[in-house]
Amino acid sequence: MTGPDHLDLRRAVIAACRALSRRGLIPGRSGNVSVRVPEGFLITGSGIAYEAMRPEHVVAMDLDGGYRGAVLPSSEWRMHLDLMRTRPEVQAVVHTHSPHATALSCLRIDIPAFHYMVAVAGGPDIRCAAYATFGTAALSRAMLAAMEGRSACLLANHGVVAVGASLAEAVERAAEVETLARQYWIARTLGQPVVLDAAEMAVVLARFRSYGQRRQENDPHAIEMPVRRDQPRRANRRTTRAGPR
């Protein structure tokens, strides 16, 4: 390795890959993971088994499309590069071949708002990108189009891309897309799911700004929380009145 080694981040990328593999989201040697660094980003090497992956197998790339070291980056480096280039808020990218989401991508259908949690991808649906051969610039262009205003999408006949403000967030978003795909699959086997309308999804998306631990004070769309009983009391302020001058 040359240049800054970012050893902790390399190890974090490997840990993320192994976690995704254990969860069945990147079967075999499929999928890839990247994380932003000041010089560009770190990405998994091509075709290396995750259990055998070592820090030197995580490849450093710059935002001009160059890499360092003897290990070739993932064949899908273009998607990671284009997302890092065009989406400054993206700190990590996860690409999976998770079973249910990939199966839906083979039908080339979007995942509609059958469940409010599709908002996890940033919009009222999870789009399926147009098909293009893996590892090509055409695939990256199709992915960018499907990712416009979104933080996850399906890739036709291929898999899933998810991004996040952290590596952990990108991993969990990819996992949530697979959960939604499985739920949608099950619902479709029983009938035609009822899809939430645009007005309701607008409300859901607004509420998602304060979802989880991101609750923002004074947000009119925030979820109402119970009263916190151990909140420290503010000291009473006594108003001091000036005497007659």
Backbone as JSON, one array per atom type, in Angstrom:
{
  "sequence": "MTGPDHLDLRRAVIAACRALSRRGLIPGRSGNVSVRVPEGFLITGSGIAYEAMRPEHVVAMDLDGGYRGAVLPSSEWRMHLDLMRTRPEVQAVVHTHSPHATALSCLRIDIPAFHYMVAVAGGPDIRCAAYATFGTAALSRAMLAAMEGRSACLLANHGVVAVGASLAEAVERAAEVETLARQYWIARTLGQPVVLDAAEMAVVLARFRSYGQRRQENDPHAIEMPVRRDQPRRANRRTTRAGPR",
  "N": [[0.85, -1.19, 0.0], [0.49, 2.25, -0.78], [0.81, 5.76, 0.01], [-1.58, 7.32, 2.32], [-2.62, 4.86, 4.65], [-5.04, 4.3, 5.93], [-5.85, 2.29, 7.74], [-7.74, 1.5, 9.72], [-10.2, 2.07, 8.44], [-10.01, 0.39, 6.24], [-10.16, -2.07, 7.5], [-12.71, -1.79, 8.51], [-14.24, -1.82, 6.16], [-13.8, -4.47, 5.34], [-14.96, -5.81, 7.52], [-17.61, -4.98, 7.16], [-18.23, -6.22, 4.72], [-18.05, -8.93, 5.46], [-20.09, -9.05, 7.33], [-22.31, -8.5, 5.71], [-22.15, -10.73, 4.08], [-22.62, -12.82, 5.92], [-25.26, -12.3, 6.45], [-26.45, -13.07, 4.16], [-26.59, -11.35, 2.01], [-24.66, -10.79, 0.15], [-23.95, -13.18, -1.64], [-21.46, -15.74, -1.97], [-18.75, -14.49, -3.78], [-19.87, -12.19, -4.6], [-21.02, -8.75, -5.04], [-19.91, -5.57, -3.61], [-18.08, -3.07, -1.73], [-17.58, 0.28, -0.67], [-15.86, 3.12, 0.8], [-15.63, 6.56, 1.59], [-12.64, 8.53, 1.57], [-10.27, 11.19, 2.32], [-8.62, 11.36, 0.05], [-10.05, 10.19, -1.96], [-11.58, 7.26, -2.39], [-11.95, 4.07, -0.73], [-12.13, 0.75, -1.89], [-13.43, -2.57, -2.23], [-11.35, -5.25, -3.37], [-11.21, -6.96, -6.56], [-12.96, -9.99, -6.96], [-12.13, -11.35, -4.62], [-12.33, -13.58, -1.97], [-14.37, -12.94, 0.82], [-13.82, -13.84, 3.43], [-11.16, -14.32, 3.25], [-10.1, -11.89, 2.81], [-7.81, -9.24, 3.25], [-6.4, -6.21, 4.72], [-4.76, -5.08, 2.67], [-6.08, -5.85, 0.41], [-8.09, -4.12, 0.01], [-8.74, -1.52, -2.03], [-7.24, 1.59, -2.86], [-8.67, 4.34, -4.42], [-8.74, 7.26, -6.56], [-10.66, 10.25, -7.27], [-10.46, 10.72, -9.92], [-10.48, 8.39, -11.22], [-8.31, 6.69, -10.95], [-6.17, 4.13, -9.48], [-4.29, 2.66, -6.74], [-1.6, 0.39, -6.07], [-1.13, -3.25, -6.28], [-3.41, -4.76, -6.41], [-6.4, -5.33, -8.16], [-9.21, -3.16, -8.39], [-12.72, -3.64, -7.53], [-14.87, -4.87, -10.14], [-17.03, -3.24, -10.46], [-16.25, -0.64, -10.0], [-16.8, 1.76, -11.29], [-19.45, 2.54, -10.68], [-19.25, 3.16, -7.96], [-17.31, 5.18, -8.06], [-18.67, 7.16, -9.62], [-20.85, 7.76, -7.96], [-19.52, 8.75, -5.68], [-18.32, 10.96, -6.83], [-20.46, 12.58, -7.75], [-22.24, 12.84, -5.67], [-21.77, 14.45, -2.99], [-22.6, 14.09, -0.36], [-22.59, 11.42, 0.09], [-20.99, 8.92, 1.84], [-20.4, 6.28, 1.84], [-20.76, 3.3, -0.12], [-22.72, 0.52, -0.94], [-22.99, -2.45, -2.69], [-25.07, -5.07, -3.48], [-26.07, -8.52, -4.09], [-28.49, -9.42, -3.14], [-30.97, -11.93, -2.46], [-33.98, -11.67, -2.76], [-34.37, -9.02, -3.6], [-32.78, -9.01, -5.88], [-34.16, -10.91, -7.39], [-36.57, -9.51, -7.86], [-35.47, -7.47, -9.38], [-34.91, -8.82, -11.68], [-37.36, -9.04, -12.79], [-37.66, -6.52, -13.51], [-38.99, -4.42, -12.19], [-40.16, -1.61, -10.28], [-40.12, -1.12, -6.72], [-43.01, -0.37, -5.21], [-44.83, 1.97, -3.05], [-45.86, 0.04, -1.14], [-45.43, -0.37, 1.46], [-44.73, 1.83, 4.11], [-42.04, 1.99, 4.71], [-40.52, 2.04, 2.42], [-39.61, 4.54, 2.15], [-37.12, 4.61, 3.22], [-35.32, 4.56, 1.2], [-35.37, 7.1, 0.29], [-37.47, 8.16, -1.24], [-40.82, 7.93, -2.75], [-40.87, 5.41, -3.83], [-38.87, 2.52, -4.74], [-36.69, 2.58, -7.2], [-36.07, 0.66, -10.22], [-33.21, 0.36, -12.04], [-32.45, 0.82, -15.54], [-31.42, -1.89, -17.66], [-27.99, -2.78, -18.08], [-24.82, -4.06, -19.13], [-22.75, -5.64, -16.69], [-20.2, -3.88, -14.87], [-19.79, -1.78, -16.65], [-19.65, 1.56, -18.13], [-22.12, 2.28, -19.04], [-23.86, 0.92, -17.32], [-23.35, 2.28, -14.95], [-24.31, 4.83, -15.61], [-27.04, 4.27, -15.93], [-27.63, 3.47, -13.35], [-27.14, 5.87, -11.91], [-29.22, 7.46, -12.88], [-31.47, 6.11, -11.84], [-30.95, 6.5, -9.19], [-31.36, 9.15, -8.7], [-32.33, 11.57, -6.46], [-32.63, 9.6, -4.58], [-31.55, 7.07, -2.21], [-31.09, 4.46, -2.6], [-31.36, 1.78, -4.99], [-32.66, -0.66, -7.33], [-30.86, -2.78, -9.59], [-31.37, -3.7, -12.83], [-31.8, -7.15, -13.49], [-29.67, -7.84, -11.82], [-28.95, -6.62, -9.1], [-28.6, -4.67, -6.12], [-28.02, -1.27, -5.19], [-26.91, 0.75, -2.56], [-26.54, 3.69, -0.6], [-24.92, 5.7, 1.96], [-24.57, 7.98, 4.77], [-22.65, 7.03, 6.31], [-20.62, 4.08, 6.66], [-21.93, 2.09, 8.12], [-24.6, 2.96, 7.88], [-25.06, 2.67, 5.12], [-24.82, -0.1, 4.84], [-26.97, -1.01, 6.45], [-29.08, 0.13, 5.07], [-29.0, -1.24, 2.62], [-29.65, -3.76, 3.6], [-32.26, -3.26, 4.51], [-33.57, -2.75, 2.1], [-33.53, -5.31, 0.99], [-35.16, -6.62, 2.87], [-37.62, -5.29, 2.42], [-38.01, -6.02, -0.25], [-38.41, -8.76, 0.05], [-40.77, -8.77, 1.58], [-42.51, -7.52, -0.21], [-42.49, -9.37, -2.27], [-43.75, -11.56, -0.98], [-46.25, -10.4, -0.43], [-47.17, -10.01, -3.04], [-47.56, -12.61, -3.84], [-49.88, -13.25, -2.57], [-51.78, -11.53, -3.47], [-52.73, -8.36, -4.89], [-50.87, -5.83, -3.64], [-51.94, -3.07, -1.58], [-51.19, 0.16, -2.43], [-49.67, 2.93, -0.93], [-50.77, 6.3, -1.24], [-49.59, 9.27, -3.04], [-49.84, 11.57, -1.45], [-49.85, 10.58, 1.19], [-47.32, 9.4, 1.26], [-45.74, 11.64, 1.01], [-46.1, 12.8, 3.5], [-44.99, 10.76, 5.07], [-42.3, 10.79, 4.17], [-41.54, 13.33, 5.04], [-41.71, 12.95, 7.78], [-39.7, 11.13, 8.11], [-37.43, 12.6, 8.28], [-36.99, 13.03, 10.93], [-36.71, 10.52, 11.93], [-35.95, 7.65, 13.98], [-33.01, 8.19, 15.85], [-32.62, 10.71, 14.95], [-34.18, 12.83, 15.62], [-35.52, 16.03, 15.27], [-35.77, 19.06, 16.9], [-38.63, 21.16, 17.05], [-39.55, 20.44, 14.55], [-42.29, 20.28, 12.54], [-43.26, 17.94, 11.51], [-42.25, 15.93, 13.0], [-42.22, 12.83, 14.8], [-44.39, 12.38, 17.52], [-43.16, 12.28, 20.76], [-42.99, 10.55, 23.94], [-43.09, 12.05, 27.27], [-40.02, 12.89, 28.66], [-38.86, 11.65, 31.66], [-36.6, 11.98, 33.22], [-35.42, 14.34, 32.62], [-33.21, 16.96, 33.17], [-34.03, 19.58, 35.41], [-34.45, 23.01, 34.68], [-32.76, 25.68, 36.22], [-34.51, 27.94, 38.31], [-35.14, 31.15, 37.17], [-34.7, 34.25, 38.53], [-36.12, 37.39, 38.25], [-34.4, 40.31, 38.27], [-35.1, 43.41, 39.4], [-34.33, 46.65, 38.62], [-33.67, 49.25, 40.98], [-35.16, 52.4, 41.86], [-34.0, 55.12, 39.91]],
  "CA": [[0.0, 0.0, 0.0], [1.21, 3.5, -0.8], [-0.04, 6.84, 0.47], [-2.23, 7.04, 3.61], [-3.13, 3.49, 4.59], [-6.42, 4.25, 6.44], [-5.97, 0.9, 8.15], [-9.01, 1.26, 10.42], [-11.28, 2.06, 7.47], [-9.88, -0.84, 5.45], [-10.7, -3.15, 8.32], [-14.16, -1.59, 8.6], [-14.79, -2.3, 4.89], [-13.79, -5.93, 5.39], [-15.98, -6.22, 8.49], [-18.92, -4.78, 6.54], [-18.4, -7.29, 3.73], [-18.31, -10.2, 6.15], [-21.42, -8.95, 7.93], [-23.25, -8.65, 4.6], [-22.09, -12.13, 3.65], [-23.31, -13.64, 6.93], [-26.7, -12.03, 6.33], [-26.91, -13.6, 2.88], [-26.84, -10.26, 1.07], [-23.66, -10.86, -0.92], [-23.58, -14.59, -1.72], [-20.18, -16.04, -2.61], [-17.86, -13.33, -3.91], [-20.63, -11.13, -5.25], [-21.15, -7.49, -4.32], [-18.72, -4.77, -3.32], [-18.29, -2.03, -0.72], [-16.58, 1.35, -0.67], [-16.01, 4.17, 1.8], [-14.9, 7.76, 1.2], [-11.49, 9.04, 2.31], [-9.94, 12.5, 1.74], [-7.96, 11.23, -1.26], [-10.96, 9.55, -2.9], [-12.33, 6.24, -1.66], [-11.42, 2.71, -0.62], [-13.11, -0.19, -2.43], [-13.01, -3.97, -2.18], [-10.66, -5.77, -4.55], [-12.03, -7.8, -7.43], [-12.96, -11.44, -6.91], [-11.44, -11.88, -3.44], [-13.26, -14.11, -0.97], [-14.42, -12.01, 1.95], [-13.18, -14.41, 4.61], [-9.71, -14.28, 3.03], [-9.7, -10.52, 2.51], [-6.94, -8.55, 4.19], [-6.41, -4.77, 4.43], [-4.13, -4.73, 1.39], [-7.02, -6.19, -0.67], [-9.01, -2.99, -0.12], [-7.99, -0.71, -2.98], [-7.4, 3.04, -2.81], [-8.92, 4.98, -5.71], [-8.97, 8.69, -6.52], [-11.89, 10.63, -7.95], [-10.19, 10.81, -11.35], [-10.57, 7.05, -11.77], [-7.06, 5.94, -10.82], [-6.02, 3.33, -8.26], [-2.91, 2.4, -6.3], [-1.3, -0.94, -5.58], [-1.14, -4.36, -7.22], [-4.72, -5.42, -6.4], [-7.39, -4.67, -9.01], [-10.46, -2.83, -7.68], [-13.95, -4.3, -7.97], [-15.29, -4.59, -11.52], [-18.07, -2.2, -10.42], [-15.65, 0.58, -9.47], [-17.38, 2.95, -11.91], [-20.63, 2.97, -9.93], [-18.78, 3.77, -6.72], [-16.67, 6.43, -8.44], [-19.66, 8.15, -10.05], [-21.62, 8.19, -6.79], [-18.65, 9.58, -4.85], [-18.07, 12.19, -7.57], [-21.65, 13.42, -7.97], [-23.06, 12.94, -4.45], [-20.81, 14.72, -1.9], [-23.1, 13.63, 0.94], [-22.39, 9.97, 0.18], [-19.73, 8.53, 2.47], [-20.17, 4.85, 1.64], [-21.6, 2.66, -1.12], [-22.81, -0.94, -0.81], [-23.66, -3.11, -3.82], [-25.36, -6.45, -3.1], [-26.87, -9.41, -4.94], [-29.39, -10.06, -2.18], [-31.85, -12.8, -3.25], [-35.31, -11.21, -3.14], [-34.24, -7.79, -4.37], [-32.26, -9.38, -7.19], [-35.25, -11.56, -8.12], [-37.45, -8.45, -8.36], [-34.77, -6.73, -10.44], [-35.01, -9.63, -12.9], [-38.67, -8.71, -13.36], [-37.49, -5.12, -13.9], [-40.09, -3.62, -11.63], [-39.89, -0.8, -9.1], [-40.85, -1.49, -5.51], [-43.87, 0.79, -4.92], [-45.08, 2.29, -1.64], [-46.74, -0.95, -0.5], [-45.11, -0.23, 2.88], [-44.15, 3.16, 4.27], [-40.59, 1.93, 4.88], [-39.77, 2.3, 1.18], [-39.02, 5.86, 2.34], [-35.72, 4.45, 3.6], [-34.53, 4.82, -0.01], [-35.4, 8.52, 0.02], [-38.56, 8.6, -2.09], [-42.06, 7.16, -2.63], [-40.68, 4.06, -4.37], [-37.47, 2.14, -4.97], [-36.66, 2.39, -8.65], [-35.21, -0.33, -10.85], [-32.45, 0.98, -13.13], [-32.44, 0.13, -16.82], [-30.37, -2.9, -17.74], [-26.74, -2.62, -18.82], [-23.84, -5.09, -18.78], [-22.03, -5.34, -15.45], [-18.87, -3.31, -14.99], [-19.69, -0.82, -17.76], [-20.08, 2.94, -17.9], [-23.57, 2.32, -19.29], [-24.54, 0.51, -16.09], [-23.22, 3.36, -13.98], [-25.24, 5.9, -16.01], [-28.39, 3.82, -15.62], [-27.74, 3.51, -11.89], [-27.25, 7.27, -11.47], [-30.57, 7.93, -13.2], [-32.39, 5.51, -10.88], [-30.6, 6.99, -7.85], [-31.63, 10.57, -8.56], [-33.25, 11.8, -5.35], [-32.78, 8.35, -3.84], [-30.36, 6.55, -1.54], [-30.97, 3.04, -2.96], [-32.12, 1.39, -6.17], [-32.38, -1.97, -7.88], [-30.2, -2.82, -10.89], [-32.08, -4.73, -13.58], [-31.12, -8.44, -13.67], [-28.34, -7.7, -11.23], [-28.89, -6.52, -7.65], [-29.0, -3.48, -5.36], [-27.02, -0.3, -4.75], [-27.38, 1.6, -1.46], [-25.52, 4.62, -0.11], [-25.19, 6.2, 3.29], [-23.69, 8.99, 5.35], [-21.61, 6.25, 6.98], [-20.58, 2.7, 6.19], [-22.99, 1.37, 8.81], [-25.89, 3.34, 7.32], [-25.19, 2.07, 3.8], [-25.05, -1.53, 5.05], [-28.33, -1.21, 6.95], [-30.03, 0.48, 4.01], [-29.02, -2.38, 1.7], [-30.39, -4.83, 4.28], [-33.67, -2.89, 4.54], [-34.1, -2.96, 0.75], [-33.79, -6.74, 0.85], [-36.35, -6.92, 3.68], [-38.78, -4.79, 1.69], [-38.21, -6.86, -1.44], [-39.0, -10.03, 0.49], [-42.15, -8.5, 1.97], [-43.27, -7.24, -1.43], [-42.62, -10.67, -2.94], [-44.78, -12.32, -0.27], [-47.55, -9.75, -0.65], [-47.59, -10.24, -4.42], [-48.04, -14.0, -3.98], [-51.21, -13.32, -1.96], [-52.7, -10.65, -4.19], [-52.15, -7.09, -5.3], [-50.74, -4.99, -2.45], [-52.47, -1.72, -1.59], [-50.07, 1.1, -2.47], [-49.94, 4.22, -0.3], [-50.82, 7.34, -2.27], [-48.52, 10.26, -3.03], [-50.01, 12.48, -0.31], [-49.41, 9.9, 2.4], [-45.87, 9.22, 1.21], [-45.13, 12.95, 1.27], [-46.09, 12.92, 4.96], [-44.01, 9.79, 5.58], [-40.95, 11.28, 3.87], [-41.28, 14.45, 5.93], [-41.49, 12.41, 9.13], [-38.44, 10.39, 8.12], [-36.34, 13.51, 8.64], [-36.78, 12.9, 12.38], [-36.87, 9.1, 12.27], [-34.88, 7.07, 14.81], [-32.37, 9.1, 16.78], [-32.35, 11.97, 14.26], [-35.3, 13.73, 15.92], [-35.19, 17.44, 15.25], [-36.69, 19.9, 17.67], [-39.43, 22.13, 16.3], [-39.95, 19.95, 13.23], [-43.73, 20.03, 12.65], [-43.57, 16.59, 11.06], [-41.59, 14.96, 13.87], [-43.07, 11.9, 15.53], [-44.58, 12.82, 18.89], [-42.48, 11.42, 21.72], [-43.48, 10.68, 25.32], [-42.35, 12.99, 28.1], [-38.83, 12.33, 29.33], [-39.03, 11.88, 33.09], [-35.36, 12.3, 33.93], [-34.85, 15.55, 32.05], [-32.79, 17.89, 34.25], [-34.82, 20.8, 35.51], [-33.7, 24.25, 34.56], [-32.79, 26.5, 37.44], [-35.44, 29.07, 38.25], [-34.5, 32.44, 36.95], [-35.36, 35.36, 39.21], [-35.95, 38.65, 37.55], [-33.91, 41.38, 39.15], [-35.59, 44.71, 38.95], [-33.48, 47.78, 39.07], [-34.33, 50.2, 41.85], [-35.38, 53.75, 41.28], [-32.79, 55.87, 39.61]],
  "C": [[0.88, 1.24, 0.0], [0.25, 4.62, -0.41], [-0.64, 6.5, 1.83], [-2.86, 5.66, 3.59], [-4.56, 3.36, 5.09], [-6.75, 2.83, 6.93], [-7.29, 0.61, 8.84], [-10.19, 1.19, 9.45], [-11.21, 0.82, 6.58], [-10.47, -2.02, 6.23], [-12.22, -3.03, 8.44], [-14.85, -2.06, 7.32], [-14.87, -3.83, 4.9], [-14.85, -6.45, 6.36], [-17.38, -6.07, 7.91], [-19.21, -5.87, 5.52], [-18.75, -8.62, 4.4], [-19.67, -10.2, 6.8], [-22.5, -9.13, 6.86], [-23.3, -10.09, 4.12], [-22.83, -13.04, 4.62], [-24.82, -13.48, 6.84], [-27.27, -12.48, 4.99], [-27.16, -12.54, 1.82], [-25.83, -10.2, -0.07], [-23.16, -12.31, -1.01], [-22.25, -14.78, -2.43], [-19.26, -14.84, -2.6], [-18.57, -12.17, -4.58], [-20.62, -9.86, -4.41], [-19.83, -6.79, -4.09], [-19.09, -3.62, -2.4], [-17.21, -0.97, -0.87], [-16.88, 2.35, 0.42], [-15.14, 5.35, 1.39], [-13.73, 8.04, 2.14], [-11.11, 10.38, 1.66], [-9.34, 12.42, 0.34], [-8.88, 10.65, -2.33], [-11.84, 8.55, -2.17], [-11.57, 4.92, -1.66], [-12.5, 1.76, -1.09], [-12.55, -1.6, -2.39], [-12.35, -4.38, -3.49], [-11.53, -6.75, -5.3], [-11.83, -9.28, -7.16], [-12.26, -12.07, -5.73], [-12.47, -12.34, -2.42], [-13.21, -13.25, 0.29], [-13.73, -12.55, 3.2], [-11.66, -14.38, 4.49], [-9.2, -12.86, 2.84], [-8.87, -9.92, 3.64], [-6.9, -7.06, 3.82], [-5.81, -4.38, 3.09], [-5.0, -5.09, 0.18], [-8.1, -5.12, -0.85], [-8.24, -1.89, -0.87], [-8.29, 0.77, -2.83], [-7.59, 3.57, -4.23], [-9.08, 6.49, -5.52], [-10.22, 9.01, -7.35], [-11.68, 10.93, -9.44], [-10.18, 9.43, -12.01], [-9.27, 6.27, -11.76], [-7.03, 5.14, -9.53], [-4.56, 3.1, -7.96], [-2.78, 0.96, -5.83], [-1.47, -2.01, -6.66], [-2.48, -5.06, -7.33], [-5.7, -4.64, -7.27], [-8.64, -4.35, -8.2], [-11.62, -3.63, -8.25], [-14.29, -3.92, -9.41], [-16.36, -3.51, -11.58], [-17.55, -0.88, -9.88], [-16.3, 1.84, -10.05], [-18.6, 3.45, -11.14], [-20.22, 3.7, -8.66], [-18.15, 5.14, -7.02], [-17.7, 7.51, -8.79], [-20.52, 8.64, -8.9], [-20.77, 9.1, -5.9], [-18.41, 10.94, -5.52], [-19.28, 13.14, -7.54], [-22.49, 13.63, -6.72], [-22.13, 13.19, -3.25], [-21.28, 14.26, -0.54], [-22.89, 12.14, 1.15], [-21.01, 9.67, 0.75], [-19.41, 7.05, 2.26], [-21.18, 4.32, 0.63], [-21.55, 1.15, -0.91], [-23.57, -1.47, -2.02], [-23.83, -4.58, -3.45], [-26.06, -7.2, -4.23], [-27.87, -10.14, -4.06], [-30.55, -10.74, -2.91], [-33.18, -12.21, -3.69], [-35.25, -9.93, -3.98], [-33.72, -8.08, -5.77], [-33.34, -10.05, -8.03], [-36.22, -10.52, -8.67], [-36.79, -7.67, -9.48], [-34.8, -7.5, -11.76], [-36.37, -9.48, -13.57], [-38.7, -7.26, -13.85], [-38.66, -4.26, -13.46], [-39.58, -2.79, -10.46], [-40.61, -1.41, -7.9], [-41.69, -0.28, -5.12], [-44.04, 0.98, -3.41], [-46.12, 1.34, -1.04], [-46.56, -0.9, 1.01], [-44.41, 1.12, 3.03], [-42.63, 3.14, 4.35], [-39.82, 2.04, 3.57], [-39.14, 3.69, 1.24], [-37.56, 5.78, 2.77], [-34.8, 4.7, 2.43], [-34.66, 6.26, -0.48], [-36.54, 9.03, -0.84], [-39.79, 7.72, -1.93], [-42.0, 5.78, -3.27], [-39.19, 3.77, -4.43], [-37.38, 1.76, -6.45], [-35.76, 1.23, -9.05], [-34.53, 0.34, -12.04], [-32.6, 0.16, -14.41], [-31.27, -0.85, -16.88], [-29.17, -2.41, -18.54], [-25.77, -3.68, -18.31], [-23.05, -4.67, -17.54], [-20.65, -4.75, -15.77], [-18.7, -2.27, -16.08], [-20.1, 0.58, -17.32], [-21.58, 3.08, -18.11], [-24.35, 1.92, -18.05], [-24.49, 1.64, -15.06], [-24.17, 4.52, -14.32], [-26.68, 5.53, -15.68], [-28.64, 3.87, -14.11], [-27.91, 4.93, -11.38], [-28.64, 7.82, -11.74], [-31.58, 7.4, -12.19], [-32.16, 6.04, -9.46], [-30.89, 8.47, -7.67], [-32.69, 10.8, -7.48], [-33.48, 10.59, -4.48], [-31.45, 7.97, -3.16], [-30.22, 5.04, -1.75], [-31.77, 2.8, -4.23], [-31.82, -0.07, -6.48], [-31.64, -1.78, -9.21], [-30.8, -3.98, -11.66], [-31.22, -5.97, -13.81], [-29.76, -8.49, -12.98], [-28.37, -7.67, -9.7], [-29.34, -5.18, -7.12], [-27.78, -2.58, -5.18], [-27.66, 0.54, -3.64], [-26.22, 2.47, -1.0], [-25.89, 5.07, 1.28], [-24.22, 7.29, 3.71], [-22.59, 8.35, 6.18], [-21.66, 4.84, 6.4], [-21.71, 1.9, 6.82], [-24.35, 1.69, 8.21], [-26.1, 2.71, 5.94], [-25.48, 0.57, 3.9], [-26.49, -1.78, 5.48], [-29.37, -0.86, 5.89], [-30.13, -0.65, 2.98], [-29.81, -3.54, 2.3], [-31.88, -4.53, 4.3], [-34.32, -3.04, 3.16], [-34.41, -4.43, 0.52], [-35.02, -7.16, 1.66], [-37.63, -6.49, 2.96], [-39.07, -5.62, 0.45], [-38.85, -8.18, -1.07], [-40.46, -9.85, 0.88], [-43.03, -8.26, 0.74], [-43.52, -8.53, -2.22], [-43.75, -11.48, -2.31], [-46.16, -11.72, -0.53], [-48.07, -10.02, -2.06], [-48.07, -11.68, -4.64], [-49.46, -14.16, -3.44], [-52.24, -12.48, -2.69], [-51.98, -9.4, -4.65], [-52.07, -6.16, -4.1], [-51.38, -3.62, -2.65], [-51.29, -0.76, -1.48], [-50.49, 2.43, -1.84], [-49.88, 5.33, -1.34], [-49.73, 8.39, -2.06], [-48.62, 11.19, -1.84], [-49.51, 11.85, 0.98], [-47.89, 9.73, 2.4], [-45.13, 10.54, 1.41], [-45.04, 13.19, 2.78], [-45.03, 12.0, 5.56], [-42.59, 10.29, 5.37], [-40.58, 12.46, 4.75], [-40.98, 13.95, 7.34], [-40.16, 11.67, 9.23], [-37.25, 11.3, 8.44], [-36.0, 13.41, 10.13], [-36.93, 11.46, 12.84], [-35.7, 8.61, 13.11], [-34.34, 8.1, 15.79], [-32.06, 10.45, 16.15], [-33.4, 13.02, 14.58], [-34.84, 15.18, 16.01], [-36.24, 18.24, 16.01], [-37.39, 20.88, 16.74], [-39.75, 21.71, 14.88], [-41.44, 19.61, 13.31], [-44.13, 18.62, 12.23], [-42.97, 15.52, 11.96], [-42.62, 14.08, 14.57], [-43.18, 12.36, 16.98], [-43.98, 11.8, 19.84], [-43.1, 11.58, 23.11], [-42.6, 11.66, 26.1], [-41.17, 12.29, 28.75], [-38.88, 12.69, 30.81], [-37.75, 12.29, 33.81], [-34.68, 13.54, 33.37], [-34.45, 16.5, 33.18], [-33.64, 19.15, 34.23], [-33.92, 22.02, 35.36], [-33.84, 25.05, 35.85], [-33.76, 27.66, 37.25], [-34.67, 30.38, 38.09], [-35.33, 33.53, 37.63], [-35.07, 36.65, 38.47], [-35.53, 39.72, 38.54], [-34.35, 42.71, 38.6], [-34.68, 45.8, 39.5], [-34.29, 48.72, 39.94], [-34.52, 51.54, 41.17], [-34.07, 54.46, 41.05], [-32.93, 57.32, 40.01]]
}
